[in-house]
Amino acid sequence: LSAVSIYYGAIGQEAAEKLLQRFGRDGSFLLRDSRTMEGAFCLCVSYYFSSTTPLSWNSCMTYQ
């Protein structure tokens, strides 16, 4: 899996969010190792949404 360019290994959620912010594109994503479940992965996706508050940035969503 380390040969795949979307896999970032054992980075935390905060580091993943910073990487996705640097990519700067809606729909950017990466895979990282889960810190809570051995052998599981977290798919982190950047997306923007609007509501009655100013635009917010969200990223890491985990499916285990």
N, CA, C and O of each residue as an XYZ file, in Angstrom:
256
protein
N       0.826     -1.209      0.000
C       0.000      0.000      0.000
C       0.861      1.260      0.000
O       0.421      2.306     -0.478
N       2.079      1.177      0.528
C       2.933      2.365      0.603
C       3.316      2.901     -0.773
O       3.767      4.042     -0.878
N       3.149      2.109     -1.825
C       3.466      2.569     -3.175
C       2.342      3.413     -3.776
O       2.528      4.031     -4.824
N       1.195      3.444     -3.135
C       0.055      4.216     -3.630
C       0.188      5.655     -3.147
O       0.408      5.890     -1.959
N       0.055      6.620     -4.055
C       0.314      8.023     -3.713
C      -0.731      8.652     -2.796
O      -0.518      9.760     -2.304
N      -1.843      7.983     -2.553
C      -2.856      8.548     -1.655
C      -2.697      8.046     -0.232
O      -3.394      8.515      0.668
N      -1.787      7.095     -0.008
C      -1.604      6.493      1.316
C      -0.509      7.223      2.086
O       0.618      7.343      1.606
N      -0.842      7.713      3.287
C       0.100      8.489      4.086
C       0.509      7.801      5.378
O       1.210      8.401      6.193
N       0.098      6.579      5.582
C       0.568      5.803      6.730
C       0.048      6.290      8.064
O      -1.126      6.632      8.211
N       0.954      6.314      9.042
C       0.580      6.578     10.437
C       0.610      8.063     10.775
O       1.318      8.474     11.695
N      -0.147      8.866     10.044
C      -0.270     10.282     10.402
C      -1.578     10.463     11.161
O      -2.505      9.670     10.999
N      -1.656     11.477     11.969
C      -2.862     11.743     12.737
C      -3.881     12.544     11.943
O      -3.625     12.963     10.815
N      -5.034     12.746     12.553
C      -6.114     13.489     11.902
C      -5.696     14.922     11.610
O      -5.973     15.437     10.527
N      -5.036     15.568     12.555
C      -4.635     16.960     12.349
C      -3.666     17.092     11.177
O      -3.795     18.010     10.367
N      -2.706     16.189     11.083
C      -1.752     16.217      9.964
C      -2.466     15.968      8.638
O      -2.139     16.594      7.629
N      -3.439     15.055      8.636
C      -4.207     14.775      7.420
C      -4.997     16.007      6.996
O      -5.053     16.329      5.809
N      -5.606     16.695      7.952
C      -6.364     17.902      7.634
C      -5.461     18.973      7.033
O      -5.850     19.646      6.078
N      -4.260     19.136      7.583
C      -3.323     20.131      7.047
C      -2.909     19.787      5.621
O      -2.819     20.672      4.771
N      -2.656     18.510      5.354
C      -2.320     18.096      3.991
C      -3.464     18.402      3.033
O      -3.238     18.932      1.945
N      -4.674     18.076      3.426
C      -5.820     18.314      2.555
C      -6.042     19.802      2.318
O      -6.441     20.201      1.224
N      -5.791     20.618      3.320
C      -5.907     22.062      3.130
C      -4.884     22.541      2.113
O      -5.180     23.420      1.303
N      -3.685     21.974      2.147
C      -2.654     22.358      1.178
C      -3.040     21.954     -0.234
O      -2.725     22.667     -1.187
N      -3.725     20.810     -0.386
C      -4.169     20.394     -1.716
C      -5.153     21.415     -2.276
O      -5.154     21.688     -3.476
N      -5.989     21.979     -1.406
C      -6.866     23.088     -1.766
C      -7.960     22.785     -2.772
O      -8.456     23.701     -3.428
N      -8.347     21.538     -2.912
C      -9.393     21.209     -3.880
C     -10.512     20.437     -3.200
O     -10.267     19.515     -2.422
N     -11.717     20.820     -3.501
C     -12.882     20.091     -3.030
C     -12.814     18.669     -3.584
O     -12.613     18.478     -4.783
N     -12.979     17.687     -2.725
C     -12.930     16.300     -3.162
C     -11.565     15.644     -3.035
O     -11.428     14.455     -3.320
N     -10.544     16.396     -2.610
C      -9.231     15.783     -2.370
C      -9.368     14.753     -1.261
O     -10.180     14.919     -0.351
N      -8.578     13.692     -1.334
C      -8.680     12.657     -0.310
C      -7.338     11.981     -0.095
O      -6.430     12.081     -0.921
N      -7.231     11.288      1.037
C      -6.062     10.476      1.335
C      -6.464      9.359      2.280
O      -7.504      9.425      2.936
N      -5.640      8.351      2.340
C      -5.818      7.246      3.282
C      -4.735      7.337      4.336
O      -3.588      7.670      4.036
N      -5.103      7.040      5.571
C      -4.125      6.980      6.652
C      -4.475      5.799      7.542
O      -5.599      5.298      7.518
N      -3.500      5.363      8.324
C      -3.751      4.277      9.267
C      -4.658      4.768     10.388
O      -4.527      5.902     10.848
N      -5.567      3.919     10.822
C      -6.403      4.234     11.974
C      -5.553      4.182     13.233
O      -4.698      3.309     13.375
N      -5.783      5.100     14.128
C      -5.071      5.082     15.403
C      -5.830      4.291     16.460
O      -5.279      3.994     17.520
N      -7.083      3.948     16.188
C      -7.889      3.247     17.192
C      -8.142      1.784     16.856
O      -8.426      0.984     17.748
N      -8.041      1.426     15.577
C      -8.276      0.032     15.175
C      -7.093     -0.466     14.353
O      -6.856      0.004     13.240
N      -6.361     -1.410     14.905
C      -5.204     -1.953     14.203
C      -5.629     -2.614     12.893
O      -6.585     -3.388     12.860
N      -4.914     -2.302     11.825
C      -5.207     -2.874     10.514
C      -6.291     -2.155      9.742
O      -6.571     -2.518      8.599
N      -6.917     -1.134     10.338
C      -7.973     -0.374      9.663
C      -7.387      0.911      9.087
O      -6.314      1.356      9.496
N      -8.100      1.494      8.140
C      -7.682      2.737      7.503
C      -8.755      3.803      7.682
O      -9.930      3.495      7.880
N      -8.337      5.044      7.612
C      -9.260      6.180      7.622
C      -9.192      6.850      6.257
O      -8.106      7.148      5.760
N     -10.332      7.081      5.662
C     -10.423      7.829      4.417
C     -10.736      9.268      4.789
O     -11.788      9.555      5.359
N      -9.825     10.165      4.468
C      -9.998     11.583      4.789
C     -10.320     12.321      3.500
O      -9.589     12.208      2.516
N     -11.410     13.076      3.500
C     -11.896     13.761      2.306
C     -12.126     15.225      2.629
O     -12.702     15.554      3.666
N     -11.675     16.111      1.740
C     -11.957     17.532      1.956
C     -13.199     17.919      1.163
O     -13.386     17.511      0.017
N     -14.022     18.703      1.798
C     -15.198     19.232      1.128
C     -15.588     20.531      1.808
O     -15.298     20.749      2.984
N     -16.237     21.371      1.063
C     -16.684     22.658      1.580
C     -18.203     22.670      1.575
O     -18.845     22.089      0.700
N     -18.754     23.338      2.560
C     -20.199     23.488      2.589
C     -20.511     24.875      3.125
O     -19.678     25.511      3.771
N     -21.702     25.324      2.852
C     -22.102     26.621      3.388
C     -23.414     26.461      4.138
O     -24.216     25.570      3.859
N     -23.596     27.329      5.069
C     -24.833     27.355      5.844
C     -25.065     28.803      6.237
O     -24.594     29.714      5.556
N     -25.773     29.019      7.306
C     -26.012     30.393      7.739
C     -24.759     31.006      8.355
O     -24.695     32.218      8.559
N     -23.765     30.173      8.652
C     -22.490     30.668      9.166
C     -21.502     30.731      8.006
O     -21.765     30.159      6.948
N     -20.379     31.408      8.180
C     -19.385     31.470      7.090
C     -18.916     30.078      6.670
O     -19.107     29.104      7.398
N     -18.305     29.996      5.494
C     -17.811     28.717      4.991
C     -16.902     28.040      5.997
O     -16.088     28.687      6.656
N     -17.048     26.761      6.104
C     -16.229     25.966      7.011
C     -15.497     24.902      6.218
O     -15.905     24.539      5.114
N     -14.424     24.411      6.787
C     -13.648     23.359      6.137
C     -13.709     22.115      6.995
O     -13.451     22.183      8.197
N     -14.041     20.996      6.415
C     -14.103     19.718      7.125
C     -13.307     18.690      6.351
O     -13.185     18.779      5.129
N     -12.761     17.706      7.066
C     -11.989     16.733      6.312
C     -12.168     15.315      6.780
O     -12.897     14.562      6.136
N     -11.562     14.917      7.834
C     -11.435     13.493      8.131
C     -12.755     12.864      8.542
O     -13.364     13.229      9.547
N     -13.168     11.918      7.738
C     -14.340     11.118      8.029
C     -13.847      9.687      8.107
O     -13.129      9.235      7.215
N     -14.211      8.977      9.135
C     -13.661      7.644      9.349
C     -14.727      6.581      9.155
O     -15.830      6.682      9.693
N     -14.388      5.573      8.389
C     -15.243      4.399      8.234
C     -14.414      3.199      8.638
O     -13.405      2.898      8.000
N     -14.828      2.510      9.690
C     -14.057      1.360     10.162
C     -14.908      0.119     10.146
O     -14.436     -0.958     10.510
